[in-house]
């Protein structure tokens, strides 16, 4: 059953979207407000820190290019089948009994590295996200074996605690400067353990969960509506966070640069009065006003510069995310 929206919620969401797109006409803003009408708006501010990496690396610098859903071993033996639903694993054990949730603690998956070798990965712990924005997301502590003992797949944080991962269906192309670089790859037999703090997981925590859907309406009052996946928004977010202007996997930024981002669904709203940087979709920047880092000019920048880039009305016309950069003194 589709979630219903009360008049109170509609009023609240309308106010949120109008504050996020104040330059759009009342009629256009109402269309945007209808888009948010399924309740995905979480009031997330746009301001955030970007990063260059799509995902984490192992101690020796290797990248896990994918993790198999086949050949999984559970605590009590081999699994008959395993699937990933949102961020939860489901399946059957060798006797055909249902396995879900904590049944996958101690499960062993097989990962493939960028050099073609395989690596067993063990799930040490599973927990639900804290806070309204990620309450439906499962976070996993995952390790791999070394001569010195198990090491967290995503490394340690500043408090020397293991960094968690979010499992995501499919794989990503980690190459840079090539067609398809940075893109999501559909693969029914594999998934990605996305390390918290890197772009793939950060965009999930930022509200763009690719397994979610939202109702998009071409006219107000709930007319001409259809349900659409947030997959493209998640991919656009990964491009934006990495400043992958050219859509070929090449980042044009440095870690921890402040950006402000917002979208037409009200998942993130414009919280800063900063100058526009660019408009984004799943393939990179649609148009741009300026580069993110002064001495890192994207190779495609000359083709992107466009008058009027960043107009809020463009969120009704194909742009998925608009980014802004902090003003320079």
C-alpha beads as a LAMMPS data file, in Angstrom:
LAMMPS data file: protein, C-alpha beads

329 atoms
328 bonds

1 atom types
1 bond types

-500.0 500.0 xlo xhi
-500.0 500.0 ylo yhi
-500.0 500.0 zlo zhi

Masses

1 110.0

Atoms # bond

1 1 1 0.000 0.000 0.000
2 1 1 1.352 3.426 -0.920
3 1 1 1.891 5.798 2.037
4 1 1 -0.825 8.394 2.525
5 1 1 0.024 12.021 3.147
6 1 1 -1.985 14.052 5.654
7 1 1 -2.881 17.698 5.145
8 1 1 -0.459 18.592 7.944
9 1 1 2.388 16.750 6.244
10 1 1 1.552 18.348 2.906
11 1 1 1.626 21.793 4.467
12 1 1 4.968 21.107 6.115
13 1 1 6.480 19.700 2.913
14 1 1 5.174 22.579 0.834
15 1 1 6.901 25.038 3.137
16 1 1 10.128 23.053 2.964
17 1 1 10.177 22.909 -0.810
18 1 1 9.235 26.568 -1.196
19 1 1 12.178 27.490 1.007
20 1 1 14.436 25.275 -1.115
21 1 1 13.319 26.618 -4.469
22 1 1 12.134 30.122 -3.660
23 1 1 13.038 31.375 -7.122
24 1 1 10.511 29.043 -8.782
25 1 1 6.972 30.209 -9.479
26 1 1 4.157 29.123 -7.165
27 1 1 2.837 26.717 -9.804
28 1 1 6.237 25.109 -10.314
29 1 1 6.845 24.896 -6.575
30 1 1 3.512 23.125 -6.159
31 1 1 4.584 20.518 -8.698
32 1 1 7.796 19.981 -6.728
33 1 1 5.802 19.704 -3.511
34 1 1 3.667 16.974 -5.063
35 1 1 6.876 15.123 -5.902
36 1 1 7.770 15.084 -2.211
37 1 1 4.281 13.963 -1.274
38 1 1 5.223 10.379 -0.404
39 1 1 7.089 11.493 2.677
40 1 1 10.721 11.124 1.635
41 1 1 11.532 14.638 2.752
42 1 1 13.669 14.397 5.862
43 1 1 14.654 18.022 6.161
44 1 1 18.285 17.189 5.381
45 1 1 20.384 20.281 4.889
46 1 1 22.392 20.589 1.714
47 1 1 25.768 21.422 3.251
48 1 1 28.193 18.498 3.285
49 1 1 31.814 17.460 2.757
50 1 1 32.814 15.941 -0.561
51 1 1 35.443 13.268 -1.268
52 1 1 37.432 11.835 -4.173
53 1 1 36.855 8.104 -3.616
54 1 1 33.849 6.086 -4.732
55 1 1 34.687 3.394 -2.198
56 1 1 37.368 2.203 0.203
57 1 1 40.613 0.344 -0.514
58 1 1 42.333 -2.556 1.226
59 1 1 45.607 -2.190 3.127
60 1 1 47.654 -2.889 -0.006
61 1 1 45.667 -0.388 -2.089
62 1 1 43.542 -2.986 -3.846
63 1 1 39.861 -2.307 -4.647
64 1 1 37.026 -4.797 -4.182
65 1 1 35.235 -4.662 -7.531
66 1 1 32.307 -6.819 -6.443
67 1 1 31.095 -9.387 -3.920
68 1 1 29.321 -12.559 -5.050
69 1 1 25.840 -13.551 -3.892
70 1 1 26.740 -17.141 -4.762
71 1 1 28.740 -19.579 -2.657
72 1 1 27.874 -17.849 0.629
73 1 1 28.586 -19.747 3.857
74 1 1 26.369 -19.145 6.871
75 1 1 27.136 -19.950 10.487
76 1 1 25.579 -23.414 10.133
77 1 1 26.886 -24.212 6.677
78 1 1 26.515 -23.286 3.008
79 1 1 23.558 -21.153 1.939
80 1 1 21.243 -22.532 -0.742
81 1 1 20.439 -19.026 -2.005
82 1 1 21.109 -15.406 -1.018
83 1 1 19.632 -12.132 -2.289
84 1 1 20.001 -8.521 -1.250
85 1 1 16.764 -6.618 -0.616
86 1 1 17.469 -2.940 0.019
87 1 1 20.353 -3.295 2.498
88 1 1 19.200 -6.594 4.021
89 1 1 20.309 -10.074 3.050
90 1 1 17.704 -12.792 2.662
91 1 1 18.051 -16.412 1.668
92 1 1 17.824 -20.067 2.581
93 1 1 20.267 -22.308 4.351
94 1 1 21.312 -25.734 3.080
95 1 1 18.127 -27.285 4.508
96 1 1 15.846 -24.752 2.876
97 1 1 15.130 -22.809 6.058
98 1 1 14.727 -19.036 5.776
99 1 1 17.782 -16.946 6.631
100 1 1 17.521 -13.217 7.222
101 1 1 18.779 -10.406 9.447
102 1 1 21.209 -11.578 12.115
103 1 1 21.405 -15.015 10.485
104 1 1 24.061 -13.390 8.301
105 1 1 26.360 -12.545 11.207
106 1 1 29.472 -14.715 10.680
107 1 1 28.471 -15.235 7.032
108 1 1 31.398 -15.482 4.600
109 1 1 31.134 -13.944 1.112
110 1 1 33.633 -14.091 -1.743
111 1 1 34.922 -10.774 -3.095
112 1 1 36.751 -10.148 -6.360
113 1 1 39.656 -7.688 -6.378
114 1 1 40.757 -5.375 -9.180
115 1 1 43.708 -7.704 -9.888
116 1 1 41.358 -10.656 -10.487
117 1 1 42.095 -12.465 -7.221
118 1 1 39.366 -13.417 -4.771
119 1 1 39.136 -12.616 -1.072
120 1 1 36.833 -14.092 1.613
121 1 1 34.907 -11.439 3.571
122 1 1 33.325 -12.179 6.945
123 1 1 30.364 -10.305 8.453
124 1 1 31.271 -9.551 12.070
125 1 1 28.174 -7.576 13.083
126 1 1 24.963 -6.023 11.676
127 1 1 23.038 -3.052 13.046
128 1 1 20.318 -0.657 11.994
129 1 1 21.096 2.968 11.325
130 1 1 20.566 5.543 14.033
131 1 1 18.433 8.568 13.264
132 1 1 15.375 9.062 11.087
133 1 1 17.293 9.488 7.833
134 1 1 18.946 6.037 7.980
135 1 1 16.646 4.035 10.255
136 1 1 15.891 1.592 7.419
137 1 1 19.542 1.112 6.453
138 1 1 21.603 -1.834 7.721
139 1 1 25.268 -1.257 8.512
140 1 1 27.721 -4.162 8.483
141 1 1 31.104 -4.652 10.117
142 1 1 33.056 -6.721 7.591
143 1 1 36.581 -8.125 7.864
144 1 1 39.134 -10.035 5.836
145 1 1 41.976 -12.230 7.079
146 1 1 45.653 -11.200 7.104
147 1 1 48.786 -12.740 8.582
148 1 1 48.296 -10.460 11.576
149 1 1 44.645 -11.372 12.074
150 1 1 41.317 -10.028 10.777
151 1 1 41.258 -6.450 9.465
152 1 1 38.122 -4.343 8.856
153 1 1 37.307 -4.137 5.146
154 1 1 36.746 -0.373 5.393
155 1 1 39.563 0.352 7.823
156 1 1 39.373 2.199 11.150
157 1 1 37.902 5.572 12.058
158 1 1 39.569 8.309 14.119
159 1 1 38.560 6.459 17.299
160 1 1 40.216 3.243 16.080
161 1 1 36.788 1.638 15.592
162 1 1 35.954 -0.410 12.461
163 1 1 34.306 1.607 9.692
164 1 1 31.005 0.002 8.667
165 1 1 29.759 -0.800 5.167
166 1 1 26.363 -0.708 3.460
167 1 1 25.641 -3.523 0.970
168 1 1 24.405 -2.187 -2.382
169 1 1 23.074 -4.198 -5.308
170 1 1 25.324 -4.303 -8.368
171 1 1 28.878 -3.071 -8.896
172 1 1 30.660 0.156 -9.837
173 1 1 33.260 0.955 -12.474
174 1 1 36.234 2.362 -10.525
175 1 1 38.250 3.411 -13.560
176 1 1 38.991 7.078 -14.224
177 1 1 39.155 8.991 -17.486
178 1 1 37.326 6.373 -19.549
179 1 1 33.810 5.949 -20.862
180 1 1 31.737 4.317 -18.140
181 1 1 34.152 5.324 -15.386
182 1 1 32.362 5.945 -12.091
183 1 1 29.139 4.341 -13.333
184 1 1 26.935 1.810 -11.579
185 1 1 26.884 -1.654 -13.202
186 1 1 23.753 -3.796 -12.971
187 1 1 24.722 -7.303 -11.861
188 1 1 22.135 -9.641 -10.366
189 1 1 24.806 -11.995 -9.029
190 1 1 26.960 -9.430 -7.208
191 1 1 26.798 -6.537 -4.781
192 1 1 29.065 -3.852 -3.333
193 1 1 30.042 -3.324 0.300
194 1 1 30.046 0.496 0.282
195 1 1 32.320 1.914 2.979
196 1 1 30.820 4.629 5.153
197 1 1 32.508 7.958 4.445
198 1 1 33.090 7.314 0.741
199 1 1 30.793 8.530 -2.028
200 1 1 28.602 5.455 -2.639
201 1 1 27.650 5.039 1.028
202 1 1 27.627 8.754 1.763
203 1 1 24.930 9.333 -0.847
204 1 1 22.789 6.638 0.818
205 1 1 23.226 8.324 4.187
206 1 1 22.415 11.625 2.474
207 1 1 18.938 10.376 1.608
208 1 1 19.465 8.963 -1.891
209 1 1 18.713 5.285 -1.296
210 1 1 18.577 3.631 -4.736
211 1 1 16.127 0.975 -3.564
212 1 1 13.547 3.654 -2.635
213 1 1 10.908 5.093 -4.961
214 1 1 9.194 8.473 -5.092
215 1 1 6.038 9.734 -6.778
216 1 1 6.686 12.254 -9.538
217 1 1 3.788 14.300 -10.909
218 1 1 3.810 16.399 -14.062
219 1 1 0.869 18.498 -12.854
220 1 1 -0.356 19.669 -9.463
221 1 1 -3.022 18.107 -7.203
222 1 1 -1.646 14.615 -7.767
223 1 1 -2.385 14.409 -11.490
224 1 1 -0.282 12.512 -14.054
225 1 1 1.872 10.847 -11.411
226 1 1 4.163 7.861 -11.596
227 1 1 6.503 6.090 -9.222
228 1 1 10.173 6.416 -10.017
229 1 1 13.326 4.913 -8.523
230 1 1 15.925 7.005 -6.712
231 1 1 18.727 5.111 -8.491
232 1 1 19.512 8.002 -10.818
233 1 1 19.573 10.474 -7.913
234 1 1 22.009 8.252 -6.035
235 1 1 24.279 8.045 -9.072
236 1 1 24.041 11.813 -9.630
237 1 1 25.044 12.293 -5.993
238 1 1 28.176 10.158 -6.393
239 1 1 29.168 12.195 -9.473
240 1 1 28.569 15.457 -7.624
241 1 1 30.408 14.501 -4.413
242 1 1 33.500 13.522 -6.422
243 1 1 33.208 16.526 -8.769
244 1 1 33.110 14.028 -11.639
245 1 1 32.085 16.794 -14.045
246 1 1 32.904 14.863 -17.225
247 1 1 31.148 11.655 -16.160
248 1 1 34.210 9.493 -16.825
249 1 1 35.137 8.708 -13.217
250 1 1 37.742 11.467 -12.850
251 1 1 37.367 13.517 -9.634
252 1 1 38.206 17.216 -9.773
253 1 1 38.266 18.029 -6.075
254 1 1 40.150 17.426 -2.841
255 1 1 38.764 15.600 0.173
256 1 1 36.670 17.487 2.730
257 1 1 35.737 20.397 0.455
258 1 1 32.418 21.939 1.506
259 1 1 29.588 21.756 -1.010
260 1 1 25.884 22.588 -0.846
261 1 1 23.503 20.331 -2.764
262 1 1 19.753 20.144 -3.229
263 1 1 17.242 18.356 -5.418
264 1 1 13.714 18.621 -6.785
265 1 1 12.259 16.000 -4.433
266 1 1 13.000 17.904 -1.246
267 1 1 15.244 15.158 0.116
268 1 1 17.934 17.786 0.558
269 1 1 17.162 21.478 0.554
270 1 1 19.184 24.571 -0.272
271 1 1 20.567 25.587 3.112
272 1 1 23.252 28.052 2.012
273 1 1 23.291 31.279 0.016
274 1 1 26.316 30.204 -2.018
275 1 1 27.164 30.644 -5.712
276 1 1 26.024 27.875 -8.059
277 1 1 28.618 25.361 -9.191
278 1 1 26.768 22.958 -11.527
279 1 1 23.700 20.907 -12.353
280 1 1 24.006 17.106 -12.243
281 1 1 22.406 13.931 -13.484
282 1 1 23.530 10.301 -13.392
283 1 1 26.064 10.876 -16.179
284 1 1 27.897 13.831 -14.614
285 1 1 27.459 17.589 -14.886
286 1 1 24.738 18.833 -17.241
287 1 1 26.097 22.366 -17.133
288 1 1 28.494 24.300 -14.914
289 1 1 29.269 27.817 -13.754
290 1 1 32.657 27.184 -12.132
291 1 1 35.048 24.427 -11.129
292 1 1 35.132 23.274 -7.509
293 1 1 38.884 23.772 -6.997
294 1 1 40.486 26.758 -8.685
295 1 1 43.541 24.926 -10.043
296 1 1 41.665 21.711 -10.981
297 1 1 39.798 22.597 -14.162
298 1 1 37.817 19.662 -15.630
299 1 1 38.844 18.666 -19.146
300 1 1 35.242 19.132 -20.302
301 1 1 34.614 22.477 -18.572
302 1 1 34.517 24.531 -21.793
303 1 1 31.616 22.392 -23.008
304 1 1 29.688 22.749 -19.753
305 1 1 29.681 26.499 -19.142
306 1 1 26.174 27.788 -19.780
307 1 1 24.246 30.963 -18.970
308 1 1 21.455 30.368 -16.472
309 1 1 22.974 27.149 -15.148
310 1 1 21.619 26.409 -11.690
311 1 1 18.162 27.941 -12.106
312 1 1 15.838 26.135 -9.636
313 1 1 13.300 25.587 -12.427
314 1 1 15.814 23.229 -14.054
315 1 1 14.968 20.712 -11.340
316 1 1 11.713 20.309 -13.249
317 1 1 13.487 19.931 -16.567
318 1 1 16.011 17.109 -16.148
319 1 1 18.508 18.280 -13.541
320 1 1 18.544 15.933 -10.540
321 1 1 20.869 17.859 -8.219
322 1 1 22.185 21.413 -8.102
323 1 1 25.472 22.041 -6.309
324 1 1 26.943 25.219 -4.869
325 1 1 30.399 26.015 -3.540
326 1 1 31.416 28.197 -0.626
327 1 1 32.208 31.765 -1.708
328 1 1 35.868 32.734 -1.751
329 1 1 37.051 35.816 0.113

Bonds

1 1 1 2
2 1 2 3
3 1 3 4
4 1 4 5
5 1 5 6
6 1 6 7
7 1 7 8
8 1 8 9
9 1 9 10
10 1 10 11
11 1 11 12
12 1 12 13
13 1 13 14
14 1 14 15
15 1 15 16
16 1 16 17
17 1 17 18
18 1 18 19
19 1 19 20
20 1 20 21
21 1 21 22
22 1 22 23
23 1 23 24
24 1 24 25
25 1 25 26
26 1 26 27
27 1 27 28
28 1 28 29
29 1 29 30
30 1 30 31
31 1 31 32
32 1 32 33
33 1 33 34
34 1 34 35
35 1 35 36
36 1 36 37
37 1 37 38
38 1 38 39
39 1 39 40
40 1 40 41
41 1 41 42
42 1 42 43
43 1 43 44
44 1 44 45
45 1 45 46
46 1 46 47
47 1 47 48
48 1 48 49
49 1 49 50
50 1 50 51
51 1 51 52
52 1 52 53
53 1 53 54
54 1 54 55
55 1 55 56
56 1 56 57
57 1 57 58
58 1 58 59
59 1 59 60
60 1 60 61
61 1 61 62
62 1 62 63
63 1 63 64
64 1 64 65
65 1 65 66
66 1 66 67
67 1 67 68
68 1 68 69
69 1 69 70
70 1 70 71
71 1 71 72
72 1 72 73
73 1 73 74
74 1 74 75
75 1 75 76
76 1 76 77
77 1 77 78
78 1 78 79
79 1 79 80
80 1 80 81
81 1 81 82
82 1 82 83
83 1 83 84
84 1 84 85
85 1 85 86
86 1 86 87
87 1 87 88
88 1 88 89
89 1 89 90
90 1 90 91
91 1 91 92
92 1 92 93
93 1 93 94
94 1 94 95
95 1 95 96
96 1 96 97
97 1 97 98
98 1 98 99
99 1 99 100
100 1 100 101
101 1 101 102
102 1 102 103
103 1 103 104
104 1 104 105
105 1 105 106
106 1 106 107
107 1 107 108
108 1 108 109
109 1 109 110
110 1 110 111
111 1 111 112
112 1 112 113
113 1 113 114
114 1 114 115
115 1 115 116
116 1 116 117
117 1 117 118
118 1 118 119
119 1 119 120
120 1 120 121
121 1 121 122
122 1 122 123
123 1 123 124
124 1 124 125
125 1 125 126
126 1 126 127
127 1 127 128
128 1 128 129
129 1 129 130
130 1 130 131
131 1 131 132
132 1 132 133
133 1 133 134
134 1 134 135
135 1 135 136
136 1 136 137
137 1 137 138
138 1 138 139
139 1 139 140
140 1 140 141
141 1 141 142
142 1 142 143
143 1 143 144
144 1 144 145
145 1 145 146
146 1 146 147
147 1 147 148
148 1 148 149
149 1 149 150
150 1 150 151
151 1 151 152
152 1 152 153
153 1 153 154
154 1 154 155
155 1 155 156
156 1 156 157
157 1 157 158
158 1 158 159
159 1 159 160
160 1 160 161
161 1 161 162
162 1 162 163
163 1 163 164
164 1 164 165
165 1 165 166
166 1 166 167
167 1 167 168
168 1 168 169
169 1 169 170
170 1 170 171
171 1 171 172
172 1 172 173
173 1 173 174
174 1 174 175
175 1 175 176
176 1 176 177
177 1 177 178
178 1 178 179
179 1 179 180
180 1 180 181
181 1 181 182
182 1 182 183
183 1 183 184
184 1 184 185
185 1 185 186
186 1 186 187
187 1 187 188
188 1 188 189
189 1 189 190
190 1 190 191
191 1 191 192
192 1 192 193
193 1 193 194
194 1 194 195
195 1 195 196
196 1 196 197
197 1 197 198
198 1 198 199
199 1 199 200
200 1 200 201
201 1 201 202
202 1 202 203
203 1 203 204
204 1 204 205
205 1 205 206
206 1 206 207
207 1 207 208
208 1 208 209
209 1 209 210
210 1 210 211
211 1 211 212
212 1 212 213
213 1 213 214
214 1 214 215
215 1 215 216
216 1 216 217
217 1 217 218
218 1 218 219
219 1 219 220
220 1 220 221
221 1 221 222
222 1 222 223
223 1 223 224
224 1 224 225
225 1 225 226
226 1 226 227
227 1 227 228
228 1 228 229
229 1 229 230
230 1 230 231
231 1 231 232
232 1 232 233
233 1 233 234
234 1 234 235
235 1 235 236
236 1 236 237
237 1 237 238
238 1 238 239
239 1 239 240
240 1 240 241
241 1 241 242
242 1 242 243
243 1 243 244
244 1 244 245
245 1 245 246
246 1 246 247
247 1 247 248
248 1 248 249
249 1 249 250
250 1 250 251
251 1 251 252
252 1 252 253
253 1 253 254
254 1 254 255
255 1 255 256
256 1 256 257
257 1 257 258
258 1 258 259
259 1 259 260
260 1 260 261
261 1 261 262
262 1 262 263
263 1 263 264
264 1 264 265
265 1 265 266
266 1 266 267
267 1 267 268
268 1 268 269
269 1 269 270
270 1 270 271
271 1 271 272
272 1 272 273
273 1 273 274
274 1 274 275
275 1 275 276
276 1 276 277
277 1 277 278
278 1 278 279
279 1 279 280
280 1 280 281
281 1 281 282
282 1 282 283
283 1 283 284
284 1 284 285
285 1 285 286
286 1 286 287
287 1 287 288
288 1 288 289
289 1 289 290
290 1 290 291
291 1 291 292
292 1 292 293
293 1 293 294
294 1 294 295
295 1 295 296
296 1 296 297
297 1 297 298
298 1 298 299
299 1 299 300
300 1 300 301
301 1 301 302
302 1 302 303
303 1 303 304
304 1 304 305
305 1 305 306
306 1 306 307
307 1 307 308
308 1 308 309
309 1 309 310
310 1 310 311
311 1 311 312
312 1 312 313
313 1 313 314
314 1 314 315
315 1 315 316
316 1 316 317
317 1 317 318
318 1 318 319
319 1 319 320
320 1 320 321
321 1 321 322
322 1 322 323
323 1 323 324
324 1 324 325
325 1 325 326
326 1 326 327
327 1 327 328
328 1 328 329
